[in-house]
Amino acid sequence: MFSVRVFVKSACPVAIASRHLSTSISATGSSFPFTYFYNDVYKVVLPEKHKFPMDKYGKIRHRLQERLQMDGIAYSSTDAKDFIHKAKNGADSSVQAEFKLSPLATMEELQTTHCPNYIRRFLQGDLTAAEVRAVGFPWSQEGVNRSLSSVGGTLAATRHVLSAASAQKVQGGGSTAEPSPPRWAAHLAGGTHHAFFDRGEGFCVFSDIAVAANCAFKEFPSVKNVLIIDLDVHQGNGNASLFSRNPNVFTFNMHCKSNLFSELQVSDVDVELPAGCTGEEYLRHLARWLPFLFETLQPQLVFYQAGVDVLESDRLGRMALSRQDIRARNAMVYKAVYDSKAALVVTMGGGYPTDLDPSSASYLDTIDAHVDVYHQLPLTHAEKRRETRDNGDGGY
């Protein structure tokens, strides 16, 4: 059995569903690249037998680049060690990619969301032993940079997609004067949804999505409603708490009921699925909720926390989804976002192989499931844009 808990905040968009979003769409193709931010250059040295797969981030980026190369898709990178791949003859020139190093979040940006004293104590290495244990990583300067870049990359992706939306020049008939860049971007990290106002837990120091959302409200007046779609196996308890009194941010969590990371918080909607939930059951519930979310909320900005710890092979998951199921999940989310014409930022979330040997089947399965999330992103957007253009509806 599954259960649903719905909490309606005062003036929440659910209660004012008549609000409509006016957006323009492009009728032209786009040769602008999809942007991926990465922070795997910041690595924390962990104790032997630590359960966190720190090396997965770099492996995901390089595997994604391999997949793009196999598709004949051109990409560039700010990492001098990366091979810069040019598109093959005959490849779809409208699909390109670029990889950019995640910047470090600033104190001012973090303070939009987190307690200034907590931020300072973390940056200076003054957390208590209990606080460090709750986070799950030993403190180090490398860890500070990793945490700051986890936030900075998601914030940079958010600014990127919202700047692209703001830059569109609308002409008559809903078309644009020139090709427009995609309003989708991704961070090959982040999704740190267990961070609270003045504490961290579960490998999360600061909430990248919360900081990015709060900065978006300050910097982009057109952003009125934000939707967080959290499909990690664990509830995004930190984000639920951080936005519990914000009627302009809607938190949707679909997670394993018997796999709470810590004390359950109240999201706007919590869809609690049983341990052992199959892909068929999972996708049925998601298909039910996505139309409601977008038709009712009409968000200008969507964050997708795309954890893959719902995999049957995941060490911490307790669910029974396959890679194919997760690909279907991603496709459902991407289609719903595209049809809504909202801006989209994708973050990584959890994924914990049973065997930390990089050559093991469970490790490779986790890597490939994460890569699927990012690989599907530009291909789905290009496909949807072609479909809408062919139907005479333009394509954003």
Residue pairs with C-beta under 8 A, 6 or more apart in sequence:
1 274
2 257
2 271
2 272
2 273
2 274
2 277
2 281
2 285
3 257
3 271
3 272
4 269
4 270
4 271
4 272
5 266
5 267
5 269
5 270
5 272
6 268
6 269
6 270
7 266
7 267
7 268
7 269
8 14
8 15
8 268
9 244
9 245
9 246
9 247
9 268
10 247
11 247
12 247
12 250
12 268
13 19
13 225
13 247
13 248
13 250
13 296
13 297
13 298
13 299
14 250
14 268
14 296
14 297
17 295
17 296
17 297
17 298
19 224
19 225
19 298
20 298
21 224
21 225
21 298
21 299
21 300
21 340
21 341
21 342
23 165
23 300
23 341
23 396
24 168
24 170
24 174
24 175
24 176
24 396
25 174
25 175
25 176
25 341
25 388
25 393
25 394
25 395
25 396
26 168
26 175
26 176
26 179
26 180
26 385
26 394
26 395
26 396
27 173
27 174
27 175
27 176
27 389
27 394
27 395
28 175
28 176
28 178
28 179
28 180
29 94
29 179
29 385
29 389
29 395
30 94
30 179
30 180
30 181
30 182
30 385
31 93
31 94
31 96
31 179
32 96
32 179
32 180
32 181
32 182
33 74
33 75
33 76
33 96
33 97
33 98
33 181
34 95
34 96
34 97
34 98
34 182
34 184
34 185
34 186
34 377
34 378
34 381
35 97
35 98
35 100
35 157
35 160
35 185
35 186
36 61
36 64
36 97
36 98
36 99
36 100
36 185
36 186
36 187
36 188
36 374
37 99
37 100
37 101
37 102
37 153
37 154
37 156
37 157
37 185
37 186
37 187
37 188
37 189
38 57
38 61
38 79
38 99
38 100
38 101
38 102
38 153
38 187
38 188
38 189
39 57
39 101
39 102
39 146
39 149
39 150
39 152
39 153
39 187
39 188
39 189
40 57
40 58
40 60
40 61
40 188
40 189
41 79
41 101
42 142
42 145
42 146
42 149
43 54
43 55
43 58
43 142
43 146
44 54
44 137
44 138
44 140
44 142
44 143
44 146
45 140
45 142
46 52
46 54
46 137
46 138
47 138
51 315
51 352
51 356
52 136
52 137
52 203
52 352
53 351
53 352
53 353
53 356
53 363
53 366
55 358
56 351
56 363
56 366
56 367
56 370
57 188
57 189
57 348
59 358
59 367
60 188
60 348
60 367
60 370
60 371
60 374
61 99
61 188
63 367
63 368
63 371
64 188
64 371
64 374
64 375
65 75
65 77
65 82
65 83
65 85
65 99
67 371
67 375
68 75
68 85
68 97
68 375
69 75
69 85
71 91
71 95
71 379
72 87
72 88
72 90
72 91
72 92
73 85
73 87
73 91
73 92
73 95
73 96
73 97
73 378
74 85
74 86
74 87
74 91
74 96
74 97
75 84
75 85
75 96
75 97
75 98
75 99
76 84
76 97
76 98
76 99
77 84
77 98
77 99
77 100
78 99
78 100
78 101
79 99
79 101
82 99
87 93
87 96
92 382
94 382
94 385
95 378
95 379
95 382
96 378
97 378
100 156
102 149
102 150
102 152
102 153
102 156
102 187
102 189
103 149
103 152
103 153
103 155
103 156
104 145
104 148
104 149
104 152
105 148
105 149
105 151
105 152
105 155
105 206
105 211
107 116
107 119
107 123
109 151
109 152
109 155
109 211
109 215
110 119
110 151
110 206
110 211
111 119
112 211
112 214
112 215
112 218
113 197
113 206
113 207
113 210
113 211
113 214
113 242
114 195
114 197
114 198
114 206
114 207
114 211
115 197
115 198
117 198
118 197
118 198
118 199
119 206
120 126
121 127
122 139
122 144
122 147
122 200
122 205
123 144
125 139
125 144
127 135
127 139
131 199
131 200
132 138
132 139
134 199
134 200
134 201
134 202
135 200
135 201
135 202
135 203
135 204
135 205
136 201
136 202
136 203
137 143
137 203
143 205
147 205
147 206
148 206
149 189
150 189
150 190
150 192
150 205
150 206
150 208
151 190
151 192
151 206
151 207
151 208
151 211
151 212
153 187
153 188
153 189
153 190
153 208
154 187
154 189
154 190
154 208
154 209
154 211
154 212
154 303
154 345
154 347
155 208
155 211
155 212
155 215
156 187
157 185
157 186
157 187
157 212
157 345
157 346
158 185
158 212
158 213
158 215
158 216
158 301
158 343
158 345
159 215
159 216
159 219
160 185
161 182
161 183
161 184
161 185
161 301
161 343
161 344
161 345
162 183
162 216
162 219
162 220
162 222
162 223
162 301
162 343
164 180
164 181
164 182
164 183
164 343
165 183
165 222
165 300
165 343
166 220
166 222
167 180
167 181
168 176
168 180
169 176
169 177
169 178
170 176
171 177
174 394
175 394
180 396
182 378
182 381
183 342
183 343
183 344
183 396
184 337
184 343
184 344
184 345
184 346
184 377
184 378
184 381
185 344
185 345
185 346
186 345
186 346
186 347
186 373
186 374
186 377
187 208
187 345
187 346
187 347
187 348
188 348
188 374
189 347
189 348
190 208
190 209
190 347
190 348
191 208
191 209
191 232
191 305
191 306
191 307
191 347
191 348
191 349
191 350
192 203
192 204
192 205
192 206
192 207
192 208
192 209
192 238
193 204
193 207
193 209
193 230
193 232
193 234
193 236
193 237
193 238
193 239
193 305
193 349
194 200
194 201
194 202
194 203
194 204
194 234
194 236
194 237
194 238
194 261
194 262
195 201
195 204
195 205
195 206
195 207
195 210
195 238
196 237
196 238
196 241
196 242
197 241
197 242
200 206
201 238
201 261
201 262
202 234
202 261
202 262
204 238
207 238
207 239
207 242
208 347
209 228
209 239
209 303
209 305
209 345
209 347
210 238
210 239
210 242
210 243
212 303
212 345
213 226
213 228
213 243
213 249
213 301
213 303
216 223
216 226
216 301
217 223
217 226
217 248
222 300
223 300
223 301
224 248
224 300
225 248
225 249
225 250
225 297
225 298
225 299
225 300
225 301
226 248
226 249
226 250
226 299
226 300
226 301
226 302
226 303
227 249
227 250
227 252
227 293
227 294
227 297
227 299
227 301
227 302
227 303
227 342
228 236
228 239
228 243
228 249
228 250
228 251
228 252
228 302
228 303
228 305
229 252
229 293
229 302
229 303
229 304
229 305
229 333
230 236
230 239
230 251
230 252
230 253
230 254
230 255
230 267
230 305
230 307
230 349
231 254
231 286
231 304
231 305
231 306
231 307
231 310
231 329
231 333
231 349
232 255
232 305
232 306
232 307
232 309
232 310
232 349
232 350
233 255
233 256
233 259
233 307
233 309
233 310
233 314
233 316
233 317
233 318
233 319
233 350
234 255
234 256
234 259
234 260
234 261
234 307
234 309
234 316
234 350
235 253
235 255
235 260
235 261
235 264
235 265
235 267
235 270
236 251
236 253
236 255
236 267
236 305
237 260
237 261
237 262
237 263
237 264
237 265
238 265
239 251
239 267
240 251
240 253
240 265
240 266
240 267
240 270
241 265
243 249
243 251
244 265
244 266
250 268
250 269
250 293
250 297
250 299
251 267
251 268
251 269
252 267
252 268
252 269
252 271
252 289
252 293
253 267
253 269
253 270
253 271
254 270
254 271
254 273
254 282
254 285
254 286
254 289
255 270
255 271
255 272
255 273
256 272
256 273
256 274
256 275
256 277
256 310
256 317
256 318
256 319
257 272
257 273
257 274
257 275
258 274
258 275
258 318
259 275
259 316
259 317
259 318
264 270
269 289
269 293
271 285
271 289
273 281
273 282
273 285
273 319
275 318
275 319
276 318
276 319
276 320
277 319
277 320
277 321
278 320
278 321
279 320
279 321
279 322
279 324
279 325
279 328
282 310
282 319
282 321
282 325
282 329
283 325
283 328
283 329
283 332
286 329
286 332
286 333
287 332
290 332
290 333
290 336
291 336
293 336
294 336
294 337
294 339
294 340
294 342
298 340
299 340
299 342
300 342
300 343
301 342
301 343
301 344
301 345
302 337
302 340
302 342
302 343
302 344
302 345
303 344
303 345
303 346
303 347
304 333
304 337
304 344
304 345
304 346
304 347
305 347
305 349
306 330
306 333
306 346
306 347
306 348
306 349
306 373
307 348
307 349
307 350
307 351
308 314
308 326
308 349
308 350
308 351
308 366
308 369
308 370
308 373
309 316
309 317
309 319
309 349
309 350
309 351
309 352
310 317
310 319
310 321
310 325
310 326
311 317
311 319
311 321
311 322
311 323
311 326
311 351
311 365
311 366
311 369
312 319
312 320
312 321
312 322
313 353
313 354
313 361
313 362
313 365
313 366
314 350
314 351
314 352
314 353
314 354
314 366
315 352
315 353
315 354
315 362
316 350
316 352
317 352
321 329
323 365
323 368
323 369
323 372
326 369
326 372
326 373
327 372
327 376
330 372
330 373
330 376
330 380
331 376
331 380
334 344
334 376
334 377
334 380
334 381
334 384
335 380
335 384
337 344
338 380
338 381
338 384
338 396
341 396
346 373
346 374
346 377
348 370
348 373
351 366
351 369
351 370
352 366
353 360
353 362
353 363
353 365
353 366
354 360
354 362
355 361
355 362
355 363
356 363
357 363
358 364
384 395
385 395
385 396
386 395
387 395
388 394
388 395
389 395
